[in-house]
Amino acid sequence: MATWFNWSPLSPLIETYVDDGTRDLCTAEISIQDTGDFKVSLVGTKHRIELIRVATLDSDGNLSAKQSETIGKLVDHTLAVLKLTHDVRVDLIRWGDNKTISVGAHDVNGKPNLNVQISEIVGAQAEIAAENVRNVLVASMGYRPLNKLLADSQMPLLPLQYRYLSLYKILELEFRVARRWIGLQKLLEPYDDDYKALNISERPLPNLIHQMRGKCAHIKVGGNDSLGIIGLDGPDAKIVTELVKLLRRILTDHLNSKSMGLTFVSTPPEPRRTPEACPPGSNG
């Protein structure tokens, strides 16, 4: 029976990750109805977890969309359990806009076979625009809460829901008066083509923004009590991820206009720190 393995390395980066099945700390067998059988393992030493390994049983690696989504859910669930039972600081290696690393490979004689080197390449650092920092600091004093909310939306370690709601709160502070939205449509219209190019929904952009606010703010949504967004998995989370990027750009432009042309940046210049991995089975 073929097995496909997916590995997610945990922070901090240790550069060389090896897994031949002899360093498993524990393994949980999990069956998901209509999706398949999986094994979730922690790999490392007695004092340090290096990898979360998810084995998809009876698979040649040609994973369905549902299987791929399930692997993401299992990794997300494992992280939550580790935070509750081991160390609240446990996390995946992340860089940029909350990007993570996942390595996949077939089994070798039924066993995992990982030998991968991941090095961190530090790109050229952006020059500090000190004069602009000073000007923005002075000019934006009148709307400090908006700055704080926009800055929070760019923090990759904050939950996706929180980052989205930070952006939504800016919309409320700027465009919601006496329970009415005033000027929101005008703000969004110039970005309609960009929104359509994302191809994430048939709903008009304002409608989708409000709908996803409910998904992020509430545990249960709608008459059938469907779950809101509680992790980085599922189709709604993917939609919100794209909306965060778009709204961040829209609101960065909006705050730039309020600052009379002073420059806010929506994300750090990339690349700054980029992981480079050698393939499984290679010594790099």
N, C-alpha and C positions, 0 to 999 in steps of 0.2 A: 504493500500500500504506500503510494507516494505521499510525501509530506512537504508542505511549503512553509518555510520559516520567515518571520519578520522580526527584526531586532530594532529596538528603540533605545539608544544610549542615553544614560542619565548624566546629569551635570554633577560635578565638574568634568570637563574633558580630560581624558587620560591618554589620548592619542592612539593607543593600540588596544583593540578589543578582540578577545579570543573566546570562542565558545565551541567546545567539542562534546558538550553534554555532561562533562565530569564536574562542573562547578555549579550545578543547580542548587539553589538554596531552598526552593520549594516549587511545586508544580500543582496547578489546579486544572482539573478536567471540566470543561464547560460545553454543554450542548445547547445550541440555539435553534429553536424550532424553525423549519423552513430555510435554514441557512447552513447548518452543518455542525461538525464537532471540532472543538479547539482545545489546545492546551496552553495555558499561560504560565510562564516560568520566570522566576527571578534568578539572574546569573551574577555571580560575583564572589566575594569573600564573606567571612562571618561578620565583618564590620563595615562592609561597603557593597552596595548594590550597583553594579555597573550597567546592566542591561535588563530591559523587559523583553522577553521573547514570546511571541505568539505563534504557535504552530497550527496551521490549517490542515487537518487530517484529510487524507484521501483527496489530495489536490496536486495538480502539476504546476501550480503557480499562475494559471490563467484564471485569476479570481474574478468573480462577478462583482458588480457594483455593490451588491448587498454584503458580500463577504468582506470587501475592502472597508465598507462602512462599519461592519461589525468589529474588525480588527482595531479600527480607531476607537470604537466604544470600549473595547476591552482594555486598551492601553490607558484611556482616560479613566476608566473605573479603577484600574490597578493603581494609578497615581493617587486617586482620591483615598483608596484604602491605605496606601503607604503613609499618606499625610496623617491619617487618623490613628494608625497603629504603630508607626515607626518614627517618622521625622517630618514635621510640617514643611520643612524646607526642600523635600525631595521634589525634583522636577526634571523634565527632559532638557537636553541641550537645546537652547534656543538662540536665534540671532535674527537681526533685521526685524521685519514686521511679524514677529512671532512664528518664524519658520522653524521647523524641527527636522530631525534626521531620522530616516527609516531605511533600513537595508534589508533586502529580501534575497533568499536563495533556496534551491532545492536541498533536500536531505542527501546525505552520502551514507549509503547502507543503513538508512533509518535514523541516522544521528545528525545533529546540527554540525555545521562545518564553517565556522566564521573565523577569519583572521583578517582584520581590516585596520588600516591606519587612518586616522582622521587628524589632519593638521590644520591649525588656524593660521590663515594668511591675513596679515594686517595690511590693509591698503593705505594709501596716502590719506593723512588726516586733513579734513577741511580747515582752511585758515579761519581763525576766529574773526568775525566781522564785529569788532568791539564797538565801533561807532554806532552801528545799527542796533546792537544790543542796548546801548545806552539810550538811544532815541526811542526804541520800543518800550523800554522800562519806564521812561517818563510819559510818553504819549498814551500808554495803555493803563495808566493808574485809575482812570475813571471806570474801567470795566474789568477789574481784576478777576471777578468770578468767571467771566467768559474765558480769560486766559487759562485759568486753572482747569476748567472743564475741557478745553481743547488739549491742554497738555496731558491730562489724564487719559484722553482718548488715544494717545500715542504710546502709552505704556504697555509693552507687549506682555508683561507678566500679570497685568490686571485681567480679570475675566472678560470674555468677549461681551457679555451682557452689560457689564458696567461701562465698558468703553462706548458701546452704542448709546446707552442711556445718558452718558455725559454729553454726547453730541446732540441728542434729542433735547436735553435740558437747555442747550444754547438756543435751539430753535424756539423753545417755549419762551425763554427770556426775551428773545429778540422779536418774535412774530406772533405771540399769543397775548391778546388783550381782551379782558373781560370774557374769557372763554371762547373767543373768536380768533381764527387765524387771519392775520392781516399782513400781506406782503410775502407770504411763503411761496405762493405760486410764482410770483415775479422773480424771487430768488432762484427757484429751481429751473425755470424755463430755459436759460442758456445752456444747461447741462443735459437737456433731454436726449440729444444724440449720444452723448457719452453713456447715459443710463441704458438706452436701447441696445448699445453695443455690448453691454454686459450680458444681455440675454438671460436674466435671472427671474423675470416675471412678466406676465402680460398686463399686470395692474399698472395704472398711472403711478409715477414716482411718489407723489404726495400720499396716495392711498397705501402704497407699500410701506412707506416710512412709518405711518401710524400703525399699520398692522403688525410690523415687526417690533414696534415699541411694546405692544401688548405681549408678544411672545417673550420679550426680554424681561418685562416687569413682573409677569405673573407665572406662578408655578403651573396652574391649570388655566386653560384658555378655551373659551367657547362652550356651547351647550353640552358637548360630549366630553368635557373635562380632559381634552387632549393636553399633553405636557407642553409647557413652554420650553424655552431654550435653557438647558441646565448643563451644557457641556459643549465641547468643540466637535460635535458630530451631528449627523443628520442634515437633511436638505435645508431646513430653516437656518441652521448655523452657517451654512455655506452662503446663503443669501445675505445674512447679516454681515458676514466677513467682507463681502463686496460692497455693501452699503456703507460700512465704516470707512472704507477707503475713499468712496465717492463723497460722502458727507464731510469727511475731514478736509478734502480739497475744496469743496464748496464753501465751508465755513472758514477755512484759512483765507480764501479769496475775500470773503465777506469782512473778516477782521482786518485784512490788509487795507481794504477800502475805508474802514473806520479810522485807520491809523494814517490816513493821508499818504499812502504809498510806501510806508515803512514795510520791511520785509519780515514776515513770519515764514517759517519753513514747516511743511506738514510732516516730513519724515527726514531723518538724518541722511546725508549723502551716502550712497552705497556704491561699491562695496567698502565697508570698513573692516569687518571681521568676517571672513568667509571660510567655512569648513571645506576642506578638500579631502575626499575619501578615496582610498584604493579599494578595489573590489574584493568581495569575500574570497578567501582562498589565496589572496595575494599578500606578500610581505611588503608591498609598496616599493 
